[in-house]
Amino acid sequence: MSPDLLTQVVLPASLFIIMFGMGLSLKIANFQSVLKSPKAVGIGIFAQMVLLPLLAFMIAVLLSLPPEIAVGLMIIALAPGGATSNLFTYLAKGDVSLSISLTAVVSLLIPFTLPIMVALSMHYFMESDVSFTLPIVPTILQLFMITLLPVALGMMVLVRWENIATKIEQVLKWFSALFLGLIIALIVLKNMDQMSAFFAQAGMATLLLNTGALLIGYKLANLTQLSQPQATSVGFEVGIQNGTLALVVAGSLIGNEVMMIPAITYSILMFFSGGLFAWWLHKKRG
């Protein structure tokens, strides 16, 4: 697997479209709701931006992952939630407004926090390997162009042409999940003979990260006495990360195909674990 048209053009373009679709669903009211539910938002941000990377770091160290696989695991943990987490929250009858608000707030922070944390992860896990570097300022600018810019454009379209924006957003909401599935399918087909090796290297780590994050987010929300819909939202926001962004960072910005492996295995597994988690929550409600 090597950086090619898929990683250099298709992935960044698809991420731009996905983030544009997110912008089409965002109103100023979503950011105002952050002030109305500061406790829920604060817990969600803390779990996603502090506990999730710590969990990934612990898994990488305890499983003695190869350096590039460890960095790849950190990349997926440092990515924000996305349309898929919002979709799972909706299907599981969680607080969709909270889910969208958390996705929006964390997505605003990610262009600044992710490059720094990934650079630190590369220094820690790949100290002796200087083949791959992550220039922080250029990466911040690139992430801004493919994340914050399309979100801002989407919000502008929503303000000016609300009816059209709503129709487009309904299509792009499902497009996000389906297109990620298509990208993963293309990568799998292209590397069919290596998929067993991919899962041997990163399958257990990404499964532990995904399921552990779902439970940590949900249980933390319960312990802090958030409502059941809010706890559901926090669980999915912490447990379902933006696999497309992780693939873009590893494959397009860094250009390291090995670092893409955790994002690939994670993106495959999260649909199954997310579905099972939604089923468990439904059964739990009776």
C-alpha positions in Angstrom: 0.0 0.0 0.0 1.5 3.3 -1.0 0.4 6.9 -1.2 -1.3 7.3 -4.7 -4.3 9.0 -6.3 -6.6 7.7 -3.6 -4.6 9.1 -0.7 -3.4 12.3 -2.4 -6.6 13.4 -4.2 -9.7 11.3 -3.4 -9.3 11.2 0.4 -8.7 15.0 0.9 -11.5 15.8 -1.6 -13.9 13.5 0.2 -13.0 14.9 3.5 -13.6 18.4 2.2 -17.1 17.3 1.0 -17.9 15.6 4.3 -16.9 18.6 6.4 -18.9 20.8 4.0 -21.9 18.6 4.7 -21.3 19.0 8.5 -21.2 22.8 8.0 -24.6 22.6 6.3 -26.1 21.2 9.5 -24.5 23.8 11.8 -26.2 26.9 13.0 -25.0 29.5 15.5 -27.6 27.9 17.8 -25.4 24.8 17.9 -22.5 26.8 19.4 -25.0 28.6 21.7 -26.1 25.2 23.0 -22.6 24.7 24.3 -23.2 27.5 26.7 -26.6 26.0 27.7 -25.1 22.5 28.4 -21.5 23.4 29.6 -21.3 20.3 31.8 -22.2 17.8 29.1 -20.0 19.5 26.5 -17.1 19.9 29.0 -17.2 16.2 29.9 -17.4 15.2 26.2 -14.4 17.3 25.3 -12.4 16.1 28.2 -13.1 12.4 27.4 -12.4 12.9 23.7 -9.3 15.1 23.9 -7.6 13.8 27.1 -8.9 10.3 28.0 -9.0 8.9 24.4 -5.4 9.8 23.5 -4.3 8.5 26.9 -6.1 5.2 26.2 -4.5 4.9 22.8 -1.0 5.6 24.3 -1.5 2.9 27.0 -2.7 0.4 24.4 0.3 1.1 22.2 2.8 0.8 25.1 1.1 -2.3 26.6 0.9 -4.2 23.3 4.4 -3.0 22.3 3.1 -1.9 18.9 5.6 -1.2 16.1 6.5 2.5 16.1 4.5 3.5 12.9 1.5 1.4 14.0 1.6 3.1 17.4 1.7 6.6 15.7 -1.2 5.5 13.5 -3.2 4.5 16.6 -2.5 7.9 18.1 -3.7 9.6 14.9 -7.1 7.9 15.0 -7.4 8.7 18.7 -6.6 12.4 18.1 -9.2 12.7 15.3 -12.5 14.3 16.1 -15.9 12.6 15.9 -17.7 13.1 12.6 -20.9 12.5 10.7 -20.7 8.8 11.6 -20.8 9.5 15.3 -23.7 11.9 14.8 -25.5 9.2 12.7 -25.0 6.5 15.4 -26.2 8.9 18.1 -29.4 9.5 16.0 -30.0 5.8 15.5 -29.5 5.1 19.2 -31.8 7.9 20.3 -29.1 10.0 21.9 -28.9 13.8 22.2 -28.2 14.7 18.5 -27.8 18.4 19.2 -25.1 17.6 21.8 -23.4 15.2 19.4 -23.3 17.8 16.7 -22.1 20.5 19.1 -19.3 18.3 20.4 -18.3 17.4 16.8 -18.2 21.1 15.9 -16.2 22.3 18.9 -13.6 19.5 18.7 -13.3 19.9 14.9 -12.5 23.6 15.5 -9.7 22.6 17.9 -8.3 19.7 15.9 -6.3 21.6 13.2 -4.2 23.1 16.1 -4.0 20.2 18.5 -3.6 17.2 16.2 -0.4 18.3 14.4 1.3 19.0 17.7 0.2 15.8 19.4 1.1 13.7 16.3 4.5 15.3 16.1 5.1 14.4 19.8 3.8 10.9 19.2 6.3 10.5 16.3 9.1 11.8 18.4 8.2 9.3 21.2 7.6 6.2 19.2 9.9 6.8 16.3 12.8 8.7 17.9 15.5 7.0 15.9 13.6 7.2 12.6 13.8 10.6 10.9 12.4 9.4 7.6 9.0 10.9 8.3 8.4 14.3 9.9 5.3 16.4 10.4 5.9 20.1 9.9 3.4 21.6 12.4 2.6 25.0 10.8 2.1 23.7 7.2 0.0 20.8 8.6 -2.2 23.3 10.6 -2.8 25.2 7.4 -3.6 22.1 5.4 -6.0 20.8 8.0 -7.6 24.3 8.1 -8.2 24.1 4.4 -9.8 20.7 4.4 -11.7 20.9 7.7 -12.5 24.4 9.0 -12.9 26.1 5.6 -15.5 23.7 4.2 -17.4 23.8 7.5 -17.5 27.6 7.3 -18.6 27.5 3.7 -21.4 25.0 4.6 -22.6 27.3 7.4 -22.6 30.3 5.0 -24.7 28.3 2.5 -27.1 27.3 5.3 -27.6 30.9 6.2 -28.2 32.1 2.7 -30.1 29.1 1.1 -31.5 27.2 4.1 -34.0 25.0 2.1 -31.3 23.9 -0.4 -28.7 23.4 2.3 -31.1 21.2 4.2 -31.7 18.9 1.2 -28.0 18.7 0.4 -27.1 18.0 4.0 -29.6 15.0 4.2 -27.7 13.5 1.2 -24.2 14.2 2.5 -25.0 12.9 6.0 -25.4 9.4 4.6 -22.7 10.0 2.0 -20.2 10.4 4.8 -20.7 6.9 6.2 -21.2 5.3 2.7 -18.2 7.1 1.2 -15.9 6.1 4.1 -17.1 2.5 3.6 -16.4 2.8 -0.2 -12.9 4.1 0.5 -12.2 1.3 2.9 -13.5 -1.2 0.4 -11.2 0.2 -2.3 -8.2 0.0 0.0 -9.2 -3.5 1.1 -9.5 -4.7 -2.6 -6.2 -3.0 -3.5 -4.5 -4.7 -0.6 -6.5 -7.9 -0.2 -3.4 -10.1 0.2 -2.2 -7.9 3.0 -5.4 -7.5 5.0 -4.7 -10.4 7.4 -1.3 -8.8 8.1 -3.0 -5.5 8.7 -5.3 -7.0 11.3 -2.5 -9.0 12.8 -0.6 -5.7 13.3 -3.4 -3.3 14.4 -6.7 -5.3 14.7 -6.5 -5.9 18.5 -5.2 -2.4 19.3 -8.0 -0.7 17.3 -10.7 -3.0 18.7 -9.5 -2.2 22.2 -9.4 1.5 21.4 -12.8 1.6 19.8 -14.7 -0.5 22.4 -12.8 1.0 25.4 -13.6 4.5 24.2 -17.3 3.8 23.7 -17.5 2.4 27.3 -15.3 5.1 28.9 -17.3 7.9 27.3 -20.6 6.4 28.2 -19.7 5.4 31.8 -18.0 8.8 32.5 -21.2 10.5 31.4 -23.2 8.2 33.7 -20.9 8.8 36.7 -21.2 12.6 36.2 -25.0 12.2 36.1 -25.7 13.3 32.6 -29.0 12.2 31.1 -29.3 8.9 29.2 -29.5 10.7 25.8 -26.5 12.8 26.7 -24.5 9.8 27.9 -25.3 8.1 24.6 -24.0 11.1 22.7 -20.8 11.3 24.7 -20.2 7.5 24.3 -20.4 7.7 20.5 -18.5 11.0 20.2 -15.6 9.5 22.2 -15.9 6.0 20.6 -16.5 6.8 16.9 -13.7 8.8 15.4 -13.4 10.4 11.9 -11.7 7.7 10.0 -11.4 9.7 6.8 -9.5 12.4 8.6 -7.1 9.9 10.1 -6.5 8.4 6.7 -5.8 11.9 5.3 -3.3 12.7 8.0 -1.4 9.4 7.8 -1.6 8.9 4.0 -1.8 12.4 2.5 -0.2 14.8 5.0 2.5 12.4 6.4 2.7 10.1 3.4 3.3 7.0 5.5 1.2 4.0 4.3 2.0 1.9 7.4 0.4 4.6 9.7 -2.8 4.2 7.6 -3.2 0.6 8.8 -4.8 1.5 12.2 -7.2 3.9 10.5 -8.2 1.1 8.1 -8.8 -1.6 10.7 -10.5 1.0 13.0 -12.9 2.2 10.3 -13.9 -1.4 9.5 -14.4 -2.4 13.1 -16.2 0.7 14.3 -19.3 0.0 12.2 -19.7 -3.4 13.9 -18.8 -2.2 17.4 -20.9 0.9 17.0 -23.9 -1.1 15.9 -23.5 -3.5 18.8 -23.2 -0.6 21.2 -26.4 1.0 19.9 -28.2 -2.4 20.2 -26.9 -2.7 23.8 -28.2 0.7 24.7 -31.6 0.0 23.1 -31.8 -3.3 25.1 -30.7 -1.5 28.2 -33.5 0.9 27.9 -35.9 -2.0 27.7 
